[in-house]
Amino acid sequence: MTVPCLPTDIASSTMPSPARLVIFDCDGVLVDSEPLTMTALAALLRESGVDISSRSLLERFRGRRIADCLSELAEQHRLCLPEDFEPRLRESAARLYRQELAAVPHVRDVVQHLVEPHCVVTSAPRAKVALMLAITGLSQAFGRNIFSAYGYGIWKPDPGLFLAAAEAFAVKPQHCLVIEDSDVGVAAATAAGMAVLRFDPSADRTRAPATPRVGAVIILPDMRELPDRLSRWRRHLNADAPGRIDPALV
């Protein structure tokens, strides 16, 4: 896969910059879909005699594989869910997406101005992701660069899906920056040896900006802060390249 040219502020020094990749989770990072999914799940569970709020379901199952969530709920509440429960859930959720789904605030503008290659790494089925990106106007920004756990048989917190994306772009894991919002996603990206920004709109916005680097999980409370974090990450990678001096650091 061809990697686009590096931006001029980085390519100006004497040695080539490392190839880089920016990786986005989908649900909760690009689109605000999980509350709608859990609303659909709560409604179907009520039909089975189990009353659980969508908020409780979201707090419990954020970022997890839906089949595992249903299995856990069935065991806990001694339910015998019909075979078509998951397809019905997906159809119900898709109806809600078409009616109410929105992109995460400011993410469209950020993604449209990215200079690095970028992709989606998600535990959701590819068709679902494609639908959500189309609804929210994000399809063109990612094209076919969607890495779905269903296509690889690898689910977070296993790091394999992130590593597959890095390999497809011929980028070293330590030169990848991941934007995630769930515990399992953060764990997977960290295990893959990638720098991680944890998107959390409820986090403290007074915190001083920090540089994303491998081994550190930095909180991102607002997508408008992402360009600054990306700039810091680029300078960090450039400074670590042997024999390089980044003019922005002196």
N, C-alpha and C positions, 0 to 999 in steps of 0.2 A: 504494500500500500504506500502511495506517495505521500510524503510529509511536506506540507507547505513550507515556503521560505520563512526563515526567522525574521522577526521585526528588526528594523534598522538600528534601534537603540542597543540591541544585543549583538547584532552581527558586525558591529563596527570595530571590535577589538581583534587582536592578531590571530587568535586560534578559534576554530569552529565551536559554537555553543553546542551543548548536548541537545539531542532531539528531546522534545517534551510532549506530554499528553495531559490534557485536563479531562477528568472523568466525572460525570454527573450521575448520581442516582436519579430516578425518575419521580416516584411517589414521594411527595413531601419536600422535594428539592426543586424540580422543574414545574410540577403541577400539584395542585392542592386536592389530590384525589382520595387520599386515605379516609378523611371524614365521610365522604360520600360512600365509599366501599363499606365502611362500618355501619353507616345508616342502613344500607341495603341488607347487611348481615343481621343487624338487630331486628329488622322487620321480619325476615325469614325465620329467625330463631323464635320470635313471639308466636309464629304460626305453629311451631313445634312445642309450645308451652314453656319456653324459657325466656324470661324477661331480663335482659341485660342492656344497659345503656350503650349507645354507640361510643360515648366518651370512654367508658370502661374498656370496651373492646379495642379502641384505638390505643389506649395506654398499654394494654397488655400485648397486643399483637403487631405493633408498628414494625414494618420492614420484614415480617416473617412470611414464610411460604404459606399460602392460604390452605393447602391440603393439611399441613401440620396443625394450623389453627383449628380447623374443623375437627380433626381427629382428637385434639386435646379437649375441645368443648364437648364432643360426643361422649368421651370417657368421663369427664367431670360430672356431666348432667345425665349420664346413662341414657343417651339418646341413640336411636337407630335412624340415622339420617338417610334419606333415600338416595339412590345412586345419582339422581339428577340434581341433587342439592347444589353442588358447586357450579354446574352450568347455569342453573336458575339464578344463583347469586351473581354470576358474571353478567348475565343478561340484565338483571335488575340494576346492577351498578352501572352498566353501560348506558342505560336510559338516563340515569341521574347525571352521568358525565355529559351527555349531549344537552341536558337542560341547564346544568349549573357549573360545570367544571371551568376553572380559571387557572391561568399560569400563576406561579408564585410571583408576588409583586417584584417588578424591576428585572426579573430574570431574562426576559426576552431581549432587552436592550444590552445586558451584559454579554449574553451568548452571541449576539449578532456582531459584537465588536471584538470577539476573541481572535487573537492572532495564532494561537497554538491549535493543532488538531485537537478535536474533542469528540467525545462519544458518551453514550449512555450505557451504564452497567446496572442491570436491574434483575430483581427476583420475579418480576411480572412476565407474563407471556408476551412475546413480541407483538402479536396482533393488538393486544390491549394497549401497549406502549405506543404503537403507531397511531391508534385511534386517538389517544389522549394528546399526542403531539400535534395531530392534525386539528383537533378541536381548538387547541390553544395557540395555534399559529407558530409552532416550534418545529414543524417537520423539516422545513428547508434548512434549518440550522444544523440538523444532525443527519439528514439523509438516511442512508442504510446503516449508519454506524451505531447500531443497537446490539448490545450483547445481553441476551436473555438467559437466565438460569435454565429455562425450559429447553433451550437449544443445546446447552452443554451438559445438562444433568448435574449442575453444580449450584448449590445454594449457599448464600451467605449464612453463617460466618466463615465458611470455607473460602480461602483467598483465591481459589483457582480461577474464578470468573474474572477477577481483576487482572490476574496474571495473563489470562488469555487475551484480554484487550490490549495489554502492553505488548505482547508478542505480535499481535496482528498489526500494530503500528510500528513494530521494530524499535520500541522505546524501552529502556531499562526501567524496572519498577521504581528505583530511587529518583527517576526523572518524571514521575507521574504525580499529579495533584488530584486528590479525590474530594468531592463535595458530597457528603452523606448527612443523613439526619437520624438514623436509627442505631441502636446498640449493635445489632448484628452487622450492619454495613460498616460501621467504624471498626469493629473487630476484624472484619475481613480485609479491609484496606490496610490496616495496621499490620496484620499478619503477612500481607503481600509485600511489605517493606516500602509503602508509599506514604507521602505526606498527606495529611487529612485535615480538611476543614469541616467541622460539624455545624451544619446549619440549624440554628435554634433561635427563632424569632422572639422567644420569651427570655433570652439571655440578657445580661447586663450590657447596655449599650455604652456605658462609660468606660469600659475596659480599653486600655491602650492597645493599638494594633500590634500584632506579633507576626513574625515571619514563619510561614508554614515550612516545616522541614520534617524529614523522616524521623519517626519516634516521638513526635509531638502532635497532639490533637488540639487544634486551635478552634475556638468557638467563633462562628460567623453569625451574628444576630440579624444582619440585613444584607440582602444581595447587592445593595449599593456600595458595600465595603469590599466586594470581591475584586474589583479592578486594582485596588491598593494592595490587597493581599497577593494578587498575582504578580504585581511589580516587585514586591519584596521577595517572592519565591524565585522569580527569574534572576534577581541579583544574587540571591543565595547560591543558586546553581552555578552561575557564572564565576562567582568567587571561589567555589570549590573545584573548578576545572583546573588541572595542573598547568602551571605556567601562565595563568591568566590574571590580569588585574582589571576589574570592572571599573570604568571611570565613575560610575554612579556611587561607588563606595569610598572614593578618596577625595 
